[in-house]
Amino acid sequence: MDMRMIVNKLCKTVAILLMLCMGMVAGAQEKETIVFSPQWTPQAQFAGYYVALVKGFYSEAGLDVRIDHPSASNSCINRLKSGESQIVSLQLMSALRFVNQGLPLVNVLQTSQQNTLMIISRTPIPNIYRLKDMRVGCWQSGFSELPMMLDRIYKLNIQWVPFRSNINLFISGAIDATMAMSYNEKVQLEMAGQRLNEDQLLYFSKLGYNIPEDGLYTTEDYLSSHREQVYKFAEASKRGWRWCVDHPQEALDIVMKVVREHRVATSRVAQRKMLEEILRSQLTKDTNQRTFRLDPNDFQFTNRFMLENGVIQNPVDFQKFVAESPSAK
């Protein structure tokens, strides 16, 4: 074999090896997509996640993230069950109820530290007993565990009137009172010209039920097989929320772009008020800090309260329910 043939053979071998190496590198760089679904339509309630996506925090963590909102026919929990989404946001009480129904959920981040749920009445409401026999609007899509539990506990005989996502029933006078979030329906009513006095507002947190709300959840199976990715998602999400605190106007710019893309009827003023209230609710009750952790005492209170009132049949184990990233401990 002459020198020319040897050189040609070596060149072909090197070329093949280079192609194999390039393929291995390309394969190593492929990112599995994480689909995150908030529990509701686009709004400032989820600003930290939009920021983390737009500012590249997820990408910098080596994640390929897509945010898909639920629809009227396909809730975030249904998306999680079907595998369409891998991480969702849920309220704590809803998550505990789903766990009791056999869905192995794990809390990987807790944004909410304070309860924002309230009932707004057309007339003064000095205490919870004033709700007796009232017609009260409630969401068709859920988020109503706490008020409905208190209805039974205090024997109020409330007539619940379902609505989807607007305040028209209350404004029209078709109902006596309505469920509301301090960051959402309350803001909508005020912007619609309703003059709400403090004696018309019944905050559940002030009644002793300051139960945390939103957190991030995945399934035990997905966490087991994608632990590093889930923890990176949680850390990048925290980074997004902290950026919102430091750059609220730019965060609002991002929120408004998202709501316009999804054709959500809202305004910058409404979203600004929502973001301010959401960020306030993320502060812990005692230390006024953003820990992004589910407090064991808050968990046990909620767990026991739901168990004693028959909403769940079995206590949930905190150690199995919460999986914090190593950097959070």
C-alpha positions as CSV (number, residue, x, y, z in Angstrom):
1,M,0.0,0.0,0.0
2,D,1.6,3.3,-1.1
3,M,1.7,6.4,1.0
4,R,-1.1,8.1,-0.9
5,M,-3.5,5.3,-0.1
6,I,-2.5,5.3,3.6
7,V,-3.1,9.1,3.8
8,N,-6.5,8.8,2.2
9,K,-7.5,6.0,4.6
10,L,-6.3,8.0,7.5
11,C,-8.3,11.1,6.3
12,K,-11.5,9.0,6.0
13,T,-11.0,7.6,9.4
14,V,-10.5,11.0,10.9
15,A,-13.5,12.4,9.1
16,I,-15.7,9.5,10.4
17,L,-14.4,10.1,14.0
18,L,-15.1,13.8,13.7
19,M,-18.7,13.1,12.5
20,L,-19.3,10.7,15.4
21,C,-17.9,13.3,17.9
22,M,-20.1,16.0,16.5
23,G,-23.2,13.8,16.7
24,M,-22.4,12.9,20.3
25,V,-22.0,16.6,21.2
26,A,-25.2,17.5,19.4
27,G,-27.0,14.8,21.3
28,A,-25.6,16.0,24.6
29,Q,-26.8,19.5,23.9
30,E,-30.4,18.5,23.1
31,K,-32.7,19.7,25.8
32,E,-35.8,18.0,26.8
33,T,-38.7,20.4,26.9
34,I,-40.4,21.2,30.2
35,V,-44.0,22.4,29.7
36,F,-45.2,24.5,32.6
37,S,-48.9,25.2,33.0
38,P,-50.2,27.9,35.5
39,Q,-53.6,27.2,36.9
40,W,-55.3,30.2,35.1
41,T,-55.2,32.4,32.0
42,P,-52.3,34.8,31.4
43,Q,-52.0,37.6,34.0
44,A,-49.5,39.1,36.4
45,Q,-50.2,36.4,38.9
46,F,-47.6,34.4,36.9
47,A,-45.2,37.3,36.1
48,G,-42.1,35.6,37.6
49,Y,-42.4,32.7,35.2
50,Y,-42.8,34.9,32.2
51,V,-39.8,36.9,33.3
52,A,-37.7,33.8,33.8
53,L,-38.6,32.7,30.2
54,V,-38.1,36.0,28.5
55,K,-35.0,37.1,30.3
56,G,-33.4,33.7,29.6
57,F,-33.1,32.4,33.2
58,Y,-34.5,29.0,32.2
59,S,-32.2,28.8,29.2
60,E,-29.2,29.8,31.3
61,A,-30.0,26.9,33.6
62,G,-29.8,24.6,30.6
63,L,-33.6,24.2,30.3
64,D,-35.9,24.3,27.3
65,V,-39.2,25.7,28.9
66,R,-42.5,26.3,27.3
67,I,-45.4,27.9,29.1
68,D,-48.8,26.6,28.1
69,H,-51.9,28.0,29.8
70,P,-54.9,25.8,30.6
71,S,-58.2,26.0,28.7
72,A,-61.8,25.7,29.8
73,S,-61.8,22.1,28.7
74,N,-58.3,21.2,29.8
75,S,-57.2,22.3,33.2
76,C,-53.6,22.4,34.4
77,I,-54.1,19.3,36.5
78,N,-55.5,17.4,33.5
79,R,-52.5,18.4,31.5
80,L,-50.2,17.1,34.3
81,K,-52.1,13.8,34.4
82,S,-51.9,13.3,30.7
83,G,-48.3,14.2,30.5
84,E,-48.9,17.3,28.4
85,S,-47.3,19.4,31.2
86,Q,-44.6,18.4,33.6
87,I,-44.9,21.2,36.1
88,V,-48.0,23.2,37.2
89,S,-49.0,25.8,39.7
90,L,-51.7,25.0,42.2
91,Q,-53.2,26.3,45.4
92,L,-52.1,24.3,48.5
93,M,-55.6,23.1,49.4
94,S,-56.3,21.9,45.9
95,A,-53.0,20.0,45.8
96,L,-53.7,18.3,49.1
97,R,-57.1,17.2,47.8
98,F,-55.6,15.8,44.6
99,V,-53.0,13.9,46.6
100,N,-55.9,12.3,48.6
101,Q,-57.5,11.4,45.3
102,G,-54.4,9.4,44.5
103,L,-52.3,11.8,42.4
104,P,-48.7,11.7,43.7
105,L,-48.0,15.5,43.7
106,V,-44.8,17.0,45.1
107,N,-44.4,20.7,46.0
108,V,-41.1,22.0,44.6
109,L,-41.5,25.7,45.2
110,Q,-44.0,27.8,47.3
111,T,-44.5,31.3,46.1
112,S,-47.6,32.3,48.1
113,Q,-47.2,32.8,51.9
114,Q,-50.5,34.6,52.6
115,N,-54.1,34.0,51.7
116,T,-55.7,36.4,49.3
117,L,-59.2,35.0,49.3
118,M,-62.1,37.1,50.4
119,I,-65.8,37.6,50.0
120,I,-67.1,41.0,48.9
121,S,-70.6,41.9,49.9
122,R,-73.0,44.5,48.6
123,T,-73.9,45.4,52.2
124,P,-71.8,45.6,55.4
125,I,-70.6,42.2,56.6
126,P,-69.4,42.6,60.2
127,N,-68.7,38.8,60.6
128,I,-69.0,35.5,58.8
129,Y,-72.5,34.9,60.1
130,R,-73.8,37.7,58.0
131,L,-73.4,35.4,55.0
132,K,-76.2,33.2,56.2
133,D,-78.7,32.4,53.4
134,M,-76.9,34.8,51.0
135,R,-76.5,34.2,47.3
136,V,-72.7,34.2,46.8
137,G,-70.9,33.9,43.5
138,C,-68.2,31.3,43.2
139,W,-65.8,30.2,40.5
140,Q,-66.8,27.3,38.3
141,S,-63.2,26.2,37.9
142,G,-62.5,25.7,41.6
143,F,-60.4,27.7,44.1
144,S,-63.4,27.4,46.5
145,E,-62.5,24.8,49.0
146,L,-62.0,27.2,51.9
147,P,-65.3,29.2,51.7
148,M,-67.3,26.1,51.1
149,M,-65.8,24.4,54.1
150,L,-66.6,27.4,56.3
151,D,-70.2,27.4,54.9
152,R,-70.6,23.9,56.4
153,I,-68.7,24.6,59.6
154,Y,-70.7,27.7,60.4
155,K,-74.0,26.3,59.0
156,L,-74.5,29.4,56.8
157,N,-76.7,27.8,54.1
158,I,-75.1,29.9,51.4
159,Q,-76.6,29.6,48.0
160,W,-73.6,29.3,45.7
161,V,-74.0,30.8,42.2
162,P,-71.2,29.7,39.8
163,F,-69.5,32.1,37.5
164,R,-66.5,31.7,35.2
165,S,-64.2,34.7,35.4
166,N,-66.0,38.0,35.6
167,I,-67.7,40.4,38.0
168,N,-70.9,41.0,36.1
169,L,-73.1,39.0,38.4
170,F,-72.1,41.2,41.3
171,I,-72.4,44.5,39.5
172,S,-75.8,43.6,38.1
173,G,-77.2,42.8,41.5
174,A,-77.9,39.2,40.7
175,I,-76.0,38.0,43.8
176,D,-75.6,39.4,47.3
177,A,-71.8,38.8,47.5
178,T,-69.0,37.2,45.6
179,M,-65.8,35.3,46.1
180,A,-62.8,37.3,45.1
181,M,-59.1,37.4,45.2
182,S,-57.6,40.6,46.5
183,Y,-55.3,40.7,43.5
184,N,-58.0,40.1,40.9
185,E,-61.8,40.4,41.3
186,K,-61.4,43.1,44.0
187,V,-59.2,45.1,41.6
188,Q,-61.7,44.6,38.8
189,L,-64.6,45.8,40.9
190,E,-62.7,48.9,41.9
191,M,-61.8,49.7,38.4
192,A,-65.4,49.2,37.3
193,G,-66.3,52.1,39.6
194,Q,-67.5,50.1,42.6
195,R,-66.8,51.9,45.9
196,L,-65.9,49.2,48.3
197,N,-65.8,50.1,52.0
198,E,-63.8,48.0,54.4
199,D,-67.0,46.7,56.1
200,Q,-68.0,45.1,52.8
201,L,-64.8,43.0,52.7
202,L,-64.4,39.7,54.5
203,Y,-60.8,38.5,54.4
204,F,-60.4,34.8,55.3
205,S,-56.9,35.5,56.5
206,K,-58.3,37.8,59.2
207,L,-60.7,35.1,60.3
208,G,-57.7,32.9,61.2
209,Y,-57.5,31.0,57.9
210,N,-54.3,32.5,56.5
211,I,-53.6,29.5,54.3
212,P,-50.9,29.8,51.7
213,E,-52.0,29.5,48.1
214,D,-49.9,29.1,45.0
215,G,-47.0,26.7,44.7
216,L,-45.2,24.7,41.9
217,Y,-46.0,21.0,41.7
218,T,-44.9,18.0,39.7
219,T,-45.4,14.3,40.0
220,E,-43.3,11.9,42.1
221,D,-42.4,10.0,38.9
222,Y,-41.3,13.0,37.0
223,L,-39.3,14.3,39.9
224,S,-37.6,10.9,40.3
225,S,-36.5,10.8,36.6
226,H,-35.8,14.6,36.2
227,R,-34.7,15.8,39.6
228,E,-32.0,18.1,38.4
229,Q,-34.2,19.7,35.8
230,V,-37.0,20.3,38.3
231,Y,-34.7,21.9,40.8
232,K,-33.2,24.1,38.1
233,F,-36.7,25.1,37.1
234,A,-37.6,26.1,40.6
235,E,-34.4,28.1,41.1
236,A,-34.8,29.9,37.8
237,S,-38.4,30.7,38.7
238,K,-37.2,32.2,42.0
239,R,-34.8,34.3,40.1
240,G,-37.7,35.5,37.9
241,W,-39.8,36.5,40.9
242,R,-36.9,38.4,42.5
243,W,-36.3,40.2,39.2
244,C,-40.0,41.3,39.3
245,V,-39.4,42.8,42.7
246,D,-36.4,44.8,41.5
247,H,-37.8,45.7,38.1
248,P,-41.6,46.0,38.4
249,Q,-42.2,48.2,35.4
250,E,-40.1,46.0,33.1
251,A,-41.9,42.9,34.5
252,L,-45.2,44.6,33.6
253,D,-43.9,45.2,30.1
254,I,-43.4,41.4,29.8
255,V,-46.8,40.6,31.3
256,M,-48.6,43.0,29.0
257,K,-46.9,41.4,26.0
258,V,-48.1,38.0,27.1
259,V,-51.7,39.1,27.8
260,R,-51.8,40.8,24.4
261,E,-50.6,37.7,22.6
262,H,-53.3,35.7,24.3
263,R,-55.9,38.5,23.7
264,V,-56.8,38.8,27.4
265,A,-59.0,41.9,28.0
266,T,-57.2,43.8,30.7
267,S,-55.2,47.0,31.3
268,R,-51.7,47.9,32.6
269,V,-53.2,49.5,35.7
270,A,-55.1,46.3,36.6
271,Q,-52.0,44.2,36.0
272,R,-49.8,46.6,38.0
273,K,-52.2,46.3,41.0
274,M,-52.3,42.5,40.6
275,L,-48.5,42.3,40.6
276,E,-48.2,44.5,43.6
277,E,-50.6,42.3,45.6
278,I,-49.1,39.1,44.4
279,L,-45.6,40.2,45.5
280,R,-47.0,41.3,48.9
281,S,-48.6,37.9,49.4
282,Q,-45.2,36.2,48.8
283,L,-43.8,37.7,52.0
284,T,-43.9,35.5,55.1
285,K,-46.2,36.5,57.9
286,D,-43.6,36.5,60.6
287,T,-40.3,37.6,59.0
288,N,-41.6,39.5,56.0
289,Q,-39.1,37.6,53.7
290,R,-39.5,35.7,50.5
291,T,-38.5,32.2,51.4
292,F,-40.2,30.4,48.5
293,R,-40.7,27.5,50.9
294,L,-43.8,25.9,52.3
295,D,-43.8,26.5,56.0
296,P,-44.3,23.2,57.9
297,N,-46.7,24.9,60.4
298,D,-48.8,26.3,57.6
299,F,-48.9,22.9,56.0
300,Q,-49.9,21.0,59.2
301,F,-52.6,23.6,59.9
302,T,-54.1,23.2,56.4
303,N,-53.6,19.4,56.5
304,R,-55.4,19.0,59.8
305,F,-58.1,21.5,59.0
306,M,-59.0,19.6,55.8
307,L,-58.8,16.3,57.5
308,E,-61.0,17.3,60.5
309,N,-63.7,18.6,58.1
310,G,-63.8,15.7,55.8
311,V,-62.3,17.3,52.7
312,I,-59.5,14.8,52.7
313,Q,-59.7,11.3,54.2
314,N,-56.0,10.7,55.0
315,P,-53.3,13.0,56.4
316,V,-50.6,13.9,53.9
317,D,-46.9,13.4,54.9
318,F,-45.0,16.7,54.7
319,Q,-41.7,14.9,54.0
320,K,-43.2,13.2,50.9
321,F,-45.2,16.2,49.8
322,V,-42.3,18.7,49.8
323,A,-39.1,18.3,47.8
324,E,-36.9,21.4,48.0
325,S,-33.8,21.8,45.9
326,P,-30.5,21.3,47.8
327,S,-29.7,25.0,47.4
328,A,-32.9,25.9,49.2
329,K,-32.0,24.0,52.4
